[in-house]
Amino acid sequence: MSKPVKPGASEAAEYVLGLLGKEDSRAFAQRLKSDEALRAQVEYWEGMFSSLPGEEAPGHSRRWKGH
């Protein structure tokens, strides 16, 4: 099974799902450049969400490649 999710990782999940606002998403992307732990959280959520079926919600874009 996957590694357990650390507390506070919900922002990474929201980023992967495209649910953060424009400014929050930009700020998060900036933090990703220098925060290895944050990148690991994003990779975790991309893996978790990659097997989910579904369509994009209006106004949101999926950041992961799975369908």
C-alpha angles and dihedrals in degrees: 000000000000127000116272116264117248120234112267093031092118092093089060090051091049090049092052091048091048093241099128118099119254096263094041090049092051092048091048091050089053091052090050090064093066106022115081093182090054091051089052090053091051091049090050093053093044088056093046094049098039093084096048116107120219148095131274117271113240110270094014129095125205113235095196123078101225125107 
